[in-house]
């Protein structure tokens, strides 16, 4: 299996062209998967929302307590 990665911006007509290397034979079956990244603005807003929600997220708070317990003995050591 050969894995190729290309980054493209979506043009106005919403059509993408994929460049296939010459080393790949004609009529070879390929699987094309589109992974669309969220815009940075949406991503930033989502992260802020997650941070706000973490204050009441029971699973997150339990994990933080476990981490705190694991490292408590190190907090008491002199550096």
Rosetta silent file (secondary structure, phi, psi, omega in degrees, C-alpha in Angstrom):
SEQUENCE: XXXXXXXXXXXXXXXXXXXXXXXXXXXXXXXXXXXXXXXXXXXXXXXXXXXXXXXXXXXXXXXXXXXXXXXXXXXXXXX
SCORE:     score description
SCORE:     0.000 S_00000001
   1 L     0.000  139.168  176.088    0.000    0.000    0.000 S_00000001
   2 L  -112.544  131.851  177.279    1.201    3.496   -0.816 S_00000001
   3 L  -112.603  125.313  178.041   -0.032    6.419    1.267 S_00000001
   4 L  -120.432  143.353 -179.140    0.088    9.898   -0.242 S_00000001
   5 L  -126.710  130.566  177.447   -0.900   13.093    1.501 S_00000001
   6 L  -135.162  139.347  176.063   -1.861   16.324   -0.198 S_00000001
   7 L  -105.349  131.235 -178.899   -3.253   19.503    1.305 S_00000001
   8 L  -133.481  147.885  170.662   -5.736   21.467   -0.767 S_00000001
   9 L   -97.358  143.934 -179.125   -7.863   24.545   -0.169 S_00000001
  10 L   -75.037  118.925  179.028  -11.461   24.328   -1.305 S_00000001
  11 L   -78.030  174.055 -178.836  -11.862   26.576   -4.373 S_00000001
  12 L   -56.664  -36.986 -178.128  -14.986   28.594   -5.227 S_00000001
  13 L   -84.628    0.121  178.505  -16.350   25.824   -7.451 S_00000001
  14 L    57.507   34.548  177.117  -15.758   23.214   -4.710 S_00000001
  15 L  -118.342  131.355  178.637  -13.887   20.912   -7.106 S_00000001
  16 L  -111.935  146.421  174.805  -10.540   19.395   -6.190 S_00000001
  17 L  -114.365  131.410 -179.539   -7.938   17.887   -8.491 S_00000001
  18 L  -105.520  125.416  176.050   -5.717   15.146   -7.127 S_00000001
  19 L   -85.309  122.930  179.714   -2.236   14.749   -8.574 S_00000001
  20 L  -105.203  127.005 -179.863   -1.338   11.071   -8.912 S_00000001
  21 L   -59.252  148.678  179.990    2.381   10.230   -9.210 S_00000001
  22 L   -60.710  -24.970 -177.059    3.550    8.713  -12.499 S_00000001
  23 L   -70.638  -13.021  178.113    4.790    5.634  -10.616 S_00000001
  24 L   -90.652  129.685 -175.272    1.202    4.516   -9.996 S_00000001
  25 L   -67.437  151.125  174.766   -0.188    2.425  -12.848 S_00000001
  26 L   -63.614  150.452  178.251   -3.190    3.487  -14.885 S_00000001
  27 L    64.866   10.806  176.809   -6.531    1.949  -13.859 S_00000001
  28 L   -72.910  136.802  179.818   -5.185    1.070  -10.427 S_00000001
  29 L   -71.598  132.174  179.216   -7.922    1.129   -7.817 S_00000001
  30 L  -129.543  150.341  174.200   -7.487    3.932   -5.278 S_00000001
  31 L  -111.053  125.437 -178.998   -9.416    4.901   -2.185 S_00000001
  32 L  -111.684  125.624 -179.796   -9.789    8.634   -1.654 S_00000001
  33 L  -122.080  128.709  177.286  -10.710    9.897    1.815 S_00000001
  34 L  -100.120  123.139  175.007  -11.382   13.557    2.540 S_00000001
  35 L  -113.583  111.744 -175.147  -10.520   14.765    6.030 S_00000001
  36 L   -99.982  122.041  177.955  -11.717   18.323    6.476 S_00000001
  37 L   -80.376  144.817  175.555  -10.125   20.398    9.195 S_00000001
  38 L   -73.600  152.502  177.670  -12.269   22.856   11.092 S_00000001
  39 L   -66.031  152.956 -177.515  -11.416   26.480   10.672 S_00000001
  40 H   -59.207  -35.763 -179.047   -9.192   27.894   13.408 S_00000001
  41 H   -64.097  -45.214  177.998  -11.939   30.222   14.594 S_00000001
  42 H   -65.634  -40.527 -178.874  -14.357   27.335   15.128 S_00000001
  43 H   -62.566  -44.365 -179.956  -11.584   25.269   16.678 S_00000001
  44 H   -64.099  -45.282  179.081  -10.669   28.038   19.140 S_00000001
  45 H   -61.722  -39.234  179.259  -14.305   28.599   20.121 S_00000001
  46 H   -64.601  -41.754  179.622  -14.746   24.853   20.603 S_00000001
  47 H   -64.636  -41.020  178.190  -11.687   24.657   22.874 S_00000001
  48 H   -62.892  -41.534  178.421  -12.922   27.556   24.993 S_00000001
  49 H   -63.171  -40.580  177.465  -16.298   25.847   25.310 S_00000001
  50 H   -63.072  -41.602  178.369  -14.590   22.611   26.364 S_00000001
  51 H   -61.875  -42.302  178.039  -12.589   24.457   29.013 S_00000001
  52 H   -62.694  -42.536 -178.356  -15.761   26.015   30.405 S_00000001
  53 H   -71.389  -23.592 -177.678  -17.497   22.632   30.467 S_00000001
  54 H   -64.534  -24.199 -178.652  -14.526   20.933   32.148 S_00000001
  55 L   -65.683  -22.355 -179.825  -15.328   22.717   35.408 S_00000001
  56 L  -120.592    4.543 -179.431  -18.439   20.574   35.821 S_00000001
  57 L   -79.597  111.911 -174.769  -17.404   17.450   33.870 S_00000001
  58 H   -61.346  -42.696  179.809  -17.343   14.645   36.441 S_00000001
  59 H   -62.255  -44.361  179.213  -15.031   12.390   34.379 S_00000001
  60 H   -62.663  -46.288 -179.176  -12.528   15.196   33.839 S_00000001
  61 H   -63.881  -38.532  177.284  -12.560   16.180   37.513 S_00000001
  62 H   -64.517  -42.739  177.908  -12.092   12.556   38.606 S_00000001
  63 H   -62.738  -42.076  179.339   -9.116   12.156   36.248 S_00000001
  64 H   -63.628  -37.606  178.092   -7.569   15.374   37.535 S_00000001
  65 H   -66.011  -41.105  177.733   -7.953   14.131   41.106 S_00000001
  66 H   -62.426  -43.100  177.192   -6.253   10.838   40.235 S_00000001
  67 H   -63.088  -42.777  178.524   -3.339   12.711   38.652 S_00000001
  68 H   -60.731  -43.081  178.581   -3.096   14.982   41.646 S_00000001
  69 H   -64.076  -39.529 -179.631   -3.000   11.965   43.966 S_00000001
  70 H   -62.731  -35.535 -174.249   -0.315   10.284   41.848 S_00000001
  71 H  -104.566    5.100 -177.889    2.025   13.265   42.050 S_00000001
  72 H   -58.204  -40.392 -178.293    1.232   14.482   45.574 S_00000001
  73 H   -64.429  -29.444  178.587    4.387   12.869   47.020 S_00000001
  74 H   -72.822  -30.251  179.649    6.551   14.816   44.548 S_00000001
  75 H   -63.812  -26.872 -177.663    5.049   18.100   45.646 S_00000001
  76 L   -88.075   -8.780 -179.905    6.467   17.587   49.115 S_00000001
  77 L   -82.561  146.320  177.304   10.032   16.910   47.948 S_00000001
  78 L   -81.420  138.457  178.735   12.638   19.650   47.934 S_00000001
  79 L  -102.451    0.000    0.000   14.056   20.465   44.549 S_00000001
